[in-house]
Amino acid sequence: MCGISCWDWNIGKRLVADISSWEDKFNWIEELHASPDGERIAAIVNIDEAEFSVCVNGETWENIFDKIWFLRFSPDGRLTAIVSEDGEWTLAVDGIPWENRFDYVWNTLFNKSGTDIAVAIQQDAKYSMALNGVPWENSFDNMTSMTLSHDGTKTAASVQVLPHKEGEIFKFQEGIYTAAAGGIAWDKNFINVWNMSFSPDSNKLAAEVRSSLYDYTIAVNGKPWDQIFGCVWEPLFDPSGTSVTAPVKIGEKWTLAEDGKVLWDSKFVQLWRHKYSYDGTKIAAVVAPRFGKWTIAVNDKPWGITFEDFVCDPVFSPNNKKIAAIAKNSDKWVVAVDGKEWENNFDMVWDPVFSPDSEHLAVKVEKNGKYTIAIDDKLWGNECDAVWEPIFNQAGDSILIKTIENNKYYRYIIPVNEIV
Amino acid sequence: MPGFAANKVENILDEGIEKGGAKLDNKQIEDVIKSVLDTETGERLKIYVDTCVHCGLCSDACHHFLSMGRDPKYSPAGKVKRTLGEIFRKKGKVSPEFIKSASIIASTECNVCRRCSMYCPFGIDVAYMMKVVRRICHKLGVTALYIQDTAHSHSVTMNQMWVKEDEWVDTLQWQEEEAQAEFPKLRIPLEKEGAEIMYSVIAPEPKFQAQLIYQAAIIMNTAGIDWTMPATPGWDNSDMAMYTGDFEIMGRLKRSHFDTAARLKVKKIVMGECGHAFRSVYDVGNRWLGWKRPPVPIIHALEFYYDLLKAGKIKIREKYKKSVTLHDPCNVIRGGGLADKSRYVVNALCDNFIEMHPNREHNYCCNAGGGVINCGPPFKNKRMVSNKVKADQLIATGAEVLLSPCHNCYSGLEDIIGHYKINMEIKFISDIIYEVMEKPA
């Protein structure tokens, strides 16, 4: 596969599908989804009572299902949906259901490249995950916090490994949960196991754990850190996979810890959503230096500006030099890069996208009920009924924009300098 | 008449409290009390304790005191004296038996409704003080079994009733299918990124009140609302951990709720008719995480109904004919200021609205809220006896129907109606809207 370099990057606007022509064919059309390359537009459609299909560029899948939900394109462009036939559920990929069927399926996960697809499954009131259609050999009484490794080879979740009835509070407090990677449970139980992440090579799994009602720490492959904290948030492996970092609460303040030891000197009212730069030299996190004031801290140093309500995940540029984040002040969303706020504000902003050369930053934005794209704080002049998050070409000089305008789906390739 | 009904409310054994208390030793108690008082409370608590002059003006504000023969030990000041007062007097050197007793007082004899604070000349927040006691009891592992189980459910599932992830989505799809029998094109849109509104509920709805989700879907579709519901944990806005004193789980719940709304890129969260969850999202839980206000705007169903009716997005086919009275839930009326909007809604829907007295922010508590009903069956009889004043208040209205825009209030008042054999139906506001609204042909 050659990825985005194989896509059509010829400058211009192309009508891909006239959605209005679909309307007579179906009872209703659900939410539209555009493929990553912009060449296809798809939606779940209702044909008759308990008869659903998926319409892609005006053509429906050959298979009809009793129910379809969670239609999503994988990053590599395959179209997936959770489908039901005769009371059984599975995942359909480009219209073809997996061979294995289950009592219920949910929570579709893709790895970054889209080569692998995982789902949560329930069969006979037991819970497990299926990776590319193949279920775990073991199943459990309950399962939460499902995750898929970066390379797509491993799945993991928090699982209940001992029987428990509602009301058995002391049994629960002895620890009936652990993590399972690929269906293999750790040999140590905890009261709770939450958000987890794999090492880059997928061989190690780190998770938030609660070992008593009051003791929180991080466990890696089942072994808890020696240090106990008042609370913790999601752990991350560094890009080399040698250490694990996590936000930890000490006393009434939060900081960042590495392998159980305090890494950052600063203490914050809150610290979460930490991210590594691609080269592993920087860590950025969302922090609240004071109550009700939010910003990004990079390697322990908060930006000079703060926001009132919300700061979303920091995003590193590919060259590791820039950091962008979206934030909310009252009812307006803004974009901030390296501690400087864009002049434009919006009713909603989607995740920031850096160009491969790190020169430009693009976001999907909403203002006054219309959607468009902003690059480097400059707005594309086209106000649309819907747009999807933009994608730069490899050179970073063109951008793919997918839009709905007057019920027609268009694919644009625009030179970046036409907007900035 | 001190000692009134004492035989029905004392010597209650709760497994969580008894077994938890049996594990305690005096040193552990002293250490935990010191830790909580030194690191988690500040001048606020000290000033409250030092300021109270025991004037007794809080007494008549408390439904427990009024219902229990005006026994001073059930007055707000009396409950502080029996708990924190003793802790301070003995400098934290209290016994396991005392902690068990303090847990019962703080969790079943106070609904943290804050009515007494309005009558205190100094504005002392007795609810806050009772929550400090609950926090100490939580840190010592002495919490009533039923509500502790609820906190455990929250910790695993992020909802309060052990609803598993597939059960949640399956229930939404079931209700969508049910509603399609009435309105063939109706949808409950799941995971619709960019919708205007995320609708969130509490776990009793999918667990055993699924018709409320059905009704909400009808209201949303009729009003033409661009809405969604999440298919992931984060859909439940409730928070019994706030009431057990497990603030770490409370924070985890609120983060999950607001992160879900942010992930779905909605402009606003509309929550169902629940009171305590409103307190958790706009006041307590959000602030524990460092948010001064809810990071995604969130409105209670009452306000949402008000907006829909005011804008004409819902039209009334024919007003409800039976006489109705309205219970003002503490967290959305005294705490959230929705008294006028709730009356606008009720008058828009009903022909014959009879105010109960006292009302609005002065209304008597349901005696279910504050986690009291969640302490479960061992305390049910006590909960009935210690809210006779509410039964008298309901009876005096002569109304046929009681409206309760809060789940805990609803359940507690349903118990009161049954216990005191009051001839009154109870409904949510959405029950009435569903019944009287114009629906699409």
Interface residues (C-beta under 8 A of the other chain):
Chain A: N27 W28 E30 E31 N46 E49 K67 W69 F70 Y104 W106 N107 A120 Q122 Y127 N142 M143 T144 Q160 E166 G167 E168 I169 F170 F172 Q173 Y177 I191 N192 W194 R210 L213 Y214 Y216 G230 C231 K249 G251 E252 V269 Q270 W272 A288 F291 G292 W294 E308 D309 F310 C312 K328 D331 D347 M348 W350 E366
Chain B: G16 K19 T39 E40 H138 K139 G141 L145 Y146 Q148 D149 H152 S153 S155 V156 T157 M158 W162 K164 E165 D166 V169 D170 Q173 P184 K185 R187 P189 L190 E191 K192 G194 A231 T232 P233 D246 E248 G251 R252 R255 F258 A262 K265 K267 R287 L289 G290 W291 K292 R293 P295 V296 P297
